[in-house]
Amino acid sequence: MTNKVPNIRFKGFTDDWEQRKLGEVVSLRGRIGFRGYKESDLVAPGYGAITFSPADIDEMGNVSTENNKYLSWTKYDESPEIQVDVGDILFTKTASIGKIGYIKDLKEKATINPQFALLTPKENSNGYFTFLSVRSDSFMKQVRGITGGSSVPTMSQEKLKELVFMSPSLGEQQKIGEYFSNLDHLITLHQRKCEQTKELKKFMLQKMFPKKGEKNPEIRFSGFTDDWEQRKFGEMFARRMERNNGEFDNTKWISVARMYYQTPDKVTSNNIDTRTYVMRKGDIAFEGHSNSEFKYGRFVANDIGDGVISELFPIYKHIDKYDLNYWKYAIQLESLMQSKLVKCIEISYTSSNKLDKDSFLKEKIPVASLAEQQKIGEYFSNLDHLITLHQRKCEQLKELKKFMLQNMFPKKG
């Protein structure tokens, strides 16, 4: 049994909510079978209309109008009933069932591919409220109850029309829809700012450190004109071979790959005193696992504090003055490090790559003066701070949205 009113309501609304069938509040259409399209019907941008697919919908239900596929004008005009408009809802009815998008704006003409049902809210319903309702757990539970046993899940439009959800008056729908639309806009705004800052950081890392074979970076702070100095790692670093003598327990076990203190209950080593090495703040350690970003493994700088790590990771300490934030970024740059690592690692195809600890110290890289290191380190540290702020704000807004969805819609029971 479902309660007829939510816990939290806008002022002035007191009437019970009513159960409605989806077909009562939206018009449903889909691409008719004989009007499907082939690969040859797809065209370049500018020569047809966007044809939306489930891949264009993100986790928030936003529908992207970038990097879409385009369908010829002939095929677009053939099916006017599925031409997309602002306020429409895209419901994935086969394969990726449950992926639902809302059309907030549309700068080009668009249609849908055969995986979608197109839902257009009627005058007796608010589009964003309906979008939230069909994305709800209770609605999707009904969908899964119909499609759950299929190897390729498919939801017919006739059955979709019969599914139900609780709905208030149109005035209350509009208030709820506006509230969550604004909340989703804020979340999307912070996500976009976060991604833009990450892109800026990626771009500036390429420009503020020398490229392979170059003496200086393309972009520098005012006042710095001297060439960066080619220096051997052995002039700047030395091996740290400090065994843990009991100074550190399992609360100071450092995860090298992600550089954070592992929670004590996840530390499985029974030999934390005898088989671990101390890694001090500012030290660097080689982590040899290959991935798409680091072909030969990578060095990681400790910017969190003193602790212990596995003996599998060779550790190096600075032996001259340095800026930690500068080295945190420099030591992971493929443009600086890849050509050095390829000369001094033993590649493993079954486990992590092994570093030749002595030959590494003979390799050279271009290094900025301490003053320039400090400026570069501060700049990238500030960018990371901005990224963290946007990520944190996103999480806070998502938690608020989750709470309000639980309390601004009637609960079962």
C-alpha positions as CSV (number, residue, x, y, z in Angstrom):
1,M,0.0,0.0,0.0
2,T,1.3,3.5,-0.9
3,N,0.7,6.5,1.3
4,K,-1.4,9.2,-0.4
5,V,0.7,12.2,0.7
6,P,4.4,12.8,1.0
7,N,6.3,13.9,4.1
8,I,7.3,17.2,2.7
9,R,5.0,19.5,0.7
10,F,5.0,23.0,-0.6
11,K,2.8,25.4,1.4
12,G,-0.9,25.4,0.3
13,F,-1.1,21.8,-0.9
14,T,-3.1,19.4,1.2
15,D,-5.1,17.1,-1.1
16,D,-4.3,13.4,-1.4
17,W,-2.3,12.2,-4.4
18,E,-4.0,9.9,-6.8
19,Q,-2.8,6.8,-8.7
20,R,-2.5,7.5,-12.5
21,K,-1.6,5.3,-15.4
22,L,1.2,6.6,-17.5
23,G,-1.0,6.6,-20.7
24,E,-3.3,9.1,-19.0
25,V,-0.7,11.8,-18.7
26,V,1.6,11.3,-21.7
27,S,1.3,10.4,-25.4
28,L,3.6,7.5,-26.3
29,R,5.0,6.9,-29.7
30,G,7.9,4.9,-31.1
31,R,9.6,4.3,-34.5
32,I,7.4,2.0,-36.5
33,G,9.2,-1.2,-37.7
34,F,9.0,-0.6,-41.4
35,R,10.3,3.0,-40.8
36,G,13.5,1.8,-39.2
37,Y,16.7,2.9,-40.7
38,K,20.0,1.4,-41.9
39,E,23.6,2.6,-41.5
40,S,23.4,4.0,-45.0
41,D,20.6,6.4,-43.8
42,L,23.1,8.1,-41.4
43,V,24.6,11.3,-42.6
44,A,27.1,14.0,-41.6
45,P,26.1,16.8,-39.2
46,G,24.3,19.5,-41.2
47,Y,22.7,17.1,-43.7
48,G,20.0,15.7,-41.4
49,A,18.5,15.6,-38.0
50,I,20.0,14.2,-34.7
51,T,18.8,10.7,-34.0
52,F,19.1,10.1,-30.2
53,S,20.3,6.8,-28.8
54,P,20.5,5.6,-25.1
55,A,24.3,6.4,-25.2
56,D,23.3,10.1,-25.4
57,I,21.7,10.0,-21.9
58,D,23.9,10.6,-18.8
59,E,23.2,9.4,-15.2
60,M,21.2,12.5,-14.4
61,G,18.9,12.0,-17.4
62,N,20.5,14.9,-19.4
63,V,20.4,14.3,-23.1
64,S,23.5,15.3,-24.9
65,T,23.4,17.2,-28.2
66,E,27.1,16.7,-28.8
67,N,28.8,13.8,-30.8
68,N,25.4,12.5,-31.9
69,K,24.5,10.5,-35.0
70,Y,22.5,12.2,-37.7
71,L,19.7,10.8,-39.8
72,S,18.9,12.0,-43.4
73,W,16.1,14.5,-43.8
74,T,14.2,12.0,-45.9
75,K,14.0,9.5,-43.0
76,Y,13.4,12.3,-40.5
77,D,10.4,13.6,-42.5
78,E,9.1,10.1,-42.9
79,S,8.1,9.8,-39.2
80,P,6.7,13.2,-38.0
81,E,5.1,11.5,-34.9
82,I,8.5,10.8,-33.4
83,Q,10.1,14.2,-34.1
84,V,11.5,15.4,-30.7
85,D,10.6,18.6,-29.0
86,V,11.6,20.4,-25.8
87,G,9.8,18.8,-22.8
88,D,9.7,15.3,-24.3
89,I,10.8,12.3,-22.3
90,L,13.0,9.5,-23.9
91,F,12.3,6.1,-22.4
92,T,14.6,3.2,-23.4
93,K,12.2,0.3,-24.1
94,T,14.7,-2.4,-25.2
95,A,18.2,-3.6,-24.1
96,S,19.2,-0.7,-21.9
97,I,15.8,-0.5,-20.3
98,G,15.6,2.1,-17.6
99,K,17.7,4.8,-19.2
100,I,15.4,7.8,-19.3
101,G,16.2,11.3,-20.6
102,Y,14.5,14.6,-20.5
103,I,14.8,17.2,-23.3
104,K,15.5,20.5,-21.6
105,D,16.6,22.3,-24.7
106,L,17.1,21.5,-28.4
107,K,19.1,23.6,-30.9
108,E,18.6,21.3,-33.8
109,K,15.8,19.1,-35.2
110,A,15.9,15.6,-33.7
111,T,14.3,12.2,-33.8
112,I,14.7,8.9,-31.9
113,N,16.2,5.5,-32.8
114,P,14.2,2.3,-32.5
115,Q,15.2,1.7,-28.9
116,F,13.2,4.6,-27.6
117,A,9.6,5.3,-26.8
118,L,8.9,9.0,-27.0
119,L,6.7,10.4,-24.2
120,T,5.1,13.8,-24.6
121,P,3.4,15.1,-21.5
122,K,-0.3,16.1,-21.9
123,E,-1.8,19.3,-20.7
124,N,-2.9,17.6,-17.4
125,S,0.7,16.9,-16.4
126,N,4.0,18.6,-15.7
127,G,6.9,17.2,-17.9
128,Y,9.6,17.2,-15.3
129,F,7.4,15.8,-12.6
130,T,6.5,12.9,-15.0
131,F,10.2,12.4,-15.9
132,L,11.0,12.1,-12.1
133,S,8.1,9.7,-11.7
134,V,9.1,7.3,-14.5
135,R,12.7,7.3,-13.1
136,S,11.5,6.4,-9.6
137,D,12.3,3.0,-8.0
138,S,8.6,2.1,-7.7
139,F,8.0,2.7,-11.4
140,M,11.1,0.9,-12.5
141,K,10.2,-2.0,-10.3
142,Q,7.0,-2.4,-12.4
143,V,9.1,-2.3,-15.6
144,R,11.5,-5.0,-14.3
145,G,8.6,-7.1,-13.2
146,I,7.5,-7.3,-16.9
147,T,10.9,-7.5,-18.6
148,G,13.1,-9.2,-15.9
149,G,13.0,-12.8,-17.4
150,S,14.0,-11.9,-20.9
151,S,17.5,-12.4,-22.4
152,V,17.0,-9.2,-24.4
153,P,14.6,-7.1,-22.2
154,T,11.9,-5.3,-24.2
155,M,9.0,-3.2,-23.0
156,S,6.0,-2.8,-25.3
157,Q,4.4,0.6,-25.5
158,E,1.0,-0.8,-24.7
159,K,2.3,-2.3,-21.4
160,L,4.2,0.9,-20.6
161,K,1.0,2.9,-20.9
162,E,-0.6,0.7,-18.2
163,L,2.1,1.3,-15.5
164,V,1.1,3.5,-12.6
165,F,2.5,6.2,-10.3
166,M,1.2,8.6,-7.7
167,S,0.4,12.1,-8.8
168,P,-0.8,15.3,-7.2
169,S,-2.7,18.3,-8.7
170,L,-1.1,20.0,-11.7
171,G,-0.2,23.0,-9.5
172,E,1.8,20.8,-7.1
173,Q,3.4,18.9,-10.0
174,Q,4.6,22.2,-11.4
175,K,6.1,23.2,-8.0
176,I,7.9,19.8,-7.6
177,G,9.1,19.8,-11.2
178,E,10.5,23.3,-10.9
179,Y,12.3,22.5,-7.6
180,F,14.0,19.4,-8.9
181,S,14.8,20.9,-12.3
182,N,16.6,23.7,-10.6
183,L,18.4,21.3,-8.3
184,D,19.5,19.1,-11.3
185,H,20.7,22.3,-13.1
186,L,22.9,23.1,-10.1
187,I,24.3,19.6,-10.0
188,T,25.0,19.7,-13.8
189,L,26.6,23.1,-13.4
190,H,29.1,21.9,-10.8
191,Q,29.8,18.8,-12.8
192,R,30.5,20.9,-15.9
193,K,32.7,23.3,-13.9
194,C,34.6,20.3,-12.5
195,E,35.2,18.8,-16.0
196,Q,36.2,22.1,-17.4
197,T,38.8,22.6,-14.6
198,K,40.1,19.1,-15.2
199,E,40.5,19.9,-18.9
200,L,42.3,23.1,-18.1
201,K,44.6,21.2,-15.7
202,K,45.4,18.6,-18.4
203,F,46.1,21.4,-21.0
204,M,48.3,23.4,-18.6
205,L,50.3,20.3,-17.6
206,Q,51.2,19.9,-21.2
207,K,52.2,23.5,-21.6
208,M,53.9,24.3,-18.2
209,F,56.4,21.5,-18.4
210,P,58.9,21.0,-21.3
211,K,57.9,18.7,-24.1
212,K,60.3,15.8,-25.0
213,G,63.5,17.3,-26.3
214,E,62.7,20.8,-25.3
215,K,64.6,22.9,-22.7
216,N,61.7,25.0,-21.5
217,P,57.9,24.9,-21.3
218,E,55.7,26.9,-23.7
219,I,53.9,28.8,-20.9
220,R,55.8,30.3,-18.0
221,F,55.1,32.7,-15.2
222,S,56.3,36.3,-15.6
223,G,59.9,36.8,-14.5
224,F,61.2,33.4,-15.3
225,T,63.4,33.2,-18.4
226,D,66.4,30.9,-17.5
227,D,66.6,27.5,-19.2
228,W,65.5,24.6,-17.1
229,E,68.5,22.6,-15.9
230,Q,69.1,19.0,-17.1
231,R,69.7,17.1,-13.8
232,K,70.2,13.4,-12.9
233,F,67.7,11.9,-10.6
234,G,70.7,10.9,-8.5
235,E,71.6,14.5,-7.9
236,M,68.1,15.1,-6.4
237,F,67.0,11.8,-4.9
238,A,68.5,8.9,-2.9
239,R,67.0,5.6,-1.9
240,R,65.1,5.5,1.4
241,M,65.7,2.1,3.0
242,E,64.1,2.8,6.4
243,R,62.4,-0.2,8.0
244,N,59.4,0.3,10.2
245,N,60.7,-0.1,13.8
246,G,57.3,0.0,15.4
247,E,56.8,3.7,14.9
248,F,53.8,3.1,12.6
249,D,50.9,0.7,13.0
250,N,48.1,-0.3,10.6
251,T,46.5,3.1,10.9
252,K,49.4,4.5,8.8
253,W,49.4,2.0,6.0
254,I,49.6,4.0,2.8
255,S,47.9,2.9,-0.5
256,V,50.5,3.9,-3.0
257,A,48.3,3.7,-6.1
258,R,45.8,6.2,-4.7
259,M,47.9,7.9,-2.0
260,Y,45.7,7.7,1.1
261,Y,45.8,6.0,4.5
262,Q,44.1,2.6,4.1
263,T,41.4,1.9,6.7
264,P,42.9,-0.4,9.4
265,D,40.4,-3.2,9.0
266,K,41.5,-3.5,5.3
267,V,45.2,-3.9,6.2
268,T,45.9,-7.6,5.8
269,S,49.7,-7.7,6.3
270,N,50.7,-9.6,9.5
271,N,54.2,-8.3,9.1
272,I,53.7,-4.5,9.3
273,D,56.8,-4.1,11.5
274,T,59.2,-6.3,9.6
275,R,58.2,-6.3,5.9
276,T,57.3,-2.7,5.4
277,Y,59.3,0.4,4.6
278,V,58.7,3.9,5.9
279,M,57.6,6.5,3.4
280,R,58.0,10.1,4.6
281,K,56.0,13.0,3.3
282,G,57.7,14.3,0.1
283,D,59.1,10.9,-0.8
284,I,58.3,9.3,-4.2
285,A,57.7,5.6,-4.8
286,F,57.5,3.6,-8.0
287,E,54.2,1.8,-8.6
288,G,54.7,-0.6,-11.5
289,H,51.2,-1.5,-12.8
290,S,50.6,-0.6,-16.4
291,N,47.4,1.0,-17.6
292,S,46.1,3.1,-20.5
293,E,47.5,6.3,-18.9
294,F,50.8,5.0,-17.6
295,K,52.3,2.4,-20.0
296,Y,55.3,1.6,-17.9
297,G,54.0,2.3,-14.4
298,R,54.5,5.6,-12.6
299,F,56.0,7.4,-9.6
300,V,53.7,8.7,-6.9
301,A,54.6,11.5,-4.5
302,N,53.6,11.3,-0.9
303,D,51.6,14.4,-0.1
304,I,49.6,13.0,2.9
305,G,52.1,12.4,5.6
306,D,54.5,9.8,7.0
307,G,53.5,6.1,7.0
308,V,54.5,2.6,5.8
309,I,54.2,0.9,2.4
310,S,54.9,-2.6,1.1
311,E,58.5,-3.5,0.4
312,L,57.5,-4.1,-3.2
313,F,57.6,-0.3,-3.9
314,P,61.1,1.3,-4.1
315,I,61.2,4.7,-2.3
316,Y,63.3,7.7,-3.0
317,K,63.8,10.8,-0.8
318,H,64.8,14.3,-1.9
319,I,68.3,15.4,-1.1
320,D,68.1,19.0,-2.1
321,K,65.5,21.8,-1.7
322,Y,62.3,21.1,-3.6
323,D,58.6,22.0,-3.9
324,L,56.3,19.0,-3.1
325,N,53.4,20.2,-5.3
326,Y,55.7,20.7,-8.3
327,W,57.1,17.2,-8.0
328,K,53.7,15.7,-7.3
329,Y,52.8,16.6,-10.9
330,A,56.2,16.5,-12.6
331,I,56.9,12.9,-11.5
332,Q,53.7,11.6,-13.2
333,L,54.0,13.4,-16.5
334,E,54.4,10.9,-19.4
335,S,56.1,13.6,-21.5
336,L,58.9,13.8,-18.9
337,M,59.0,10.3,-17.5
338,Q,58.1,7.8,-20.2
339,S,61.4,7.9,-22.1
340,K,63.3,7.6,-18.8
341,L,61.2,4.7,-17.4
342,V,61.5,2.6,-20.7
343,K,65.3,2.5,-20.1
344,C,65.2,1.4,-16.5
345,I,62.3,-1.0,-16.0
346,E,61.8,-4.7,-16.5
347,I,58.5,-5.1,-18.2
348,S,56.2,-7.8,-16.7
349,Y,53.1,-9.1,-18.6
350,T,51.7,-10.9,-15.6
351,S,52.4,-8.6,-12.7
352,S,53.8,-5.1,-12.0
353,N,56.9,-3.8,-13.9
354,K,60.1,-3.8,-11.9
355,L,62.3,-0.7,-11.6
356,D,66.1,-0.9,-11.9
357,K,66.7,1.2,-8.8
358,D,70.2,2.3,-9.7
359,S,69.9,3.0,-13.4
360,F,66.9,5.2,-12.7
361,L,69.2,7.5,-10.7
362,K,71.4,8.0,-13.7
363,E,68.6,9.3,-15.9
364,K,68.2,13.1,-16.5
365,I,65.1,15.4,-16.8
366,P,64.7,19.2,-17.1
367,V,64.0,20.8,-13.8
368,A,62.8,24.3,-12.9
369,S,64.5,26.5,-10.3
370,L,63.1,26.3,-6.8
371,A,61.2,29.6,-7.2
372,E,59.6,28.5,-10.4
373,Q,58.8,25.1,-8.9
374,Q,56.9,26.9,-6.2
375,K,54.9,29.0,-8.6
376,I,54.0,25.9,-10.7
377,G,53.2,23.8,-7.7
378,E,50.9,26.5,-6.2
379,Y,49.1,26.9,-9.5
380,F,48.2,23.2,-9.9
381,S,47.4,22.8,-6.2
382,N,44.8,25.6,-6.6
383,L,43.3,23.9,-9.6
384,D,43.0,20.6,-7.6
385,H,41.4,22.5,-4.8
386,L,38.8,23.9,-7.3
387,I,38.1,20.5,-8.7
388,T,37.6,19.1,-5.1
389,L,35.3,22.0,-4.2
390,H,33.1,21.3,-7.3
391,Q,33.1,17.5,-6.6
392,R,32.1,18.1,-3.0
393,K,29.3,20.4,-3.9
394,C,28.0,17.9,-6.4
395,E,27.9,15.2,-3.8
396,Q,26.2,17.5,-1.3
397,L,23.5,18.4,-3.9
398,K,23.1,14.8,-4.9
399,E,22.5,13.8,-1.2
400,L,20.0,16.6,-0.9
401,K,18.2,15.4,-4.1
402,K,18.1,11.9,-2.8
403,F,16.6,13.0,0.5
404,M,14.0,15.2,-1.1
405,L,13.0,12.5,-3.6
406,Q,12.4,10.2,-0.7
407,N,10.3,12.8,1.1
408,M,8.5,14.8,-1.6
409,F,6.9,11.7,-3.1
410,P,4.6,9.3,-1.2
411,K,6.2,6.2,0.3
412,K,5.0,2.7,0.2
413,G,3.8,1.1,3.4
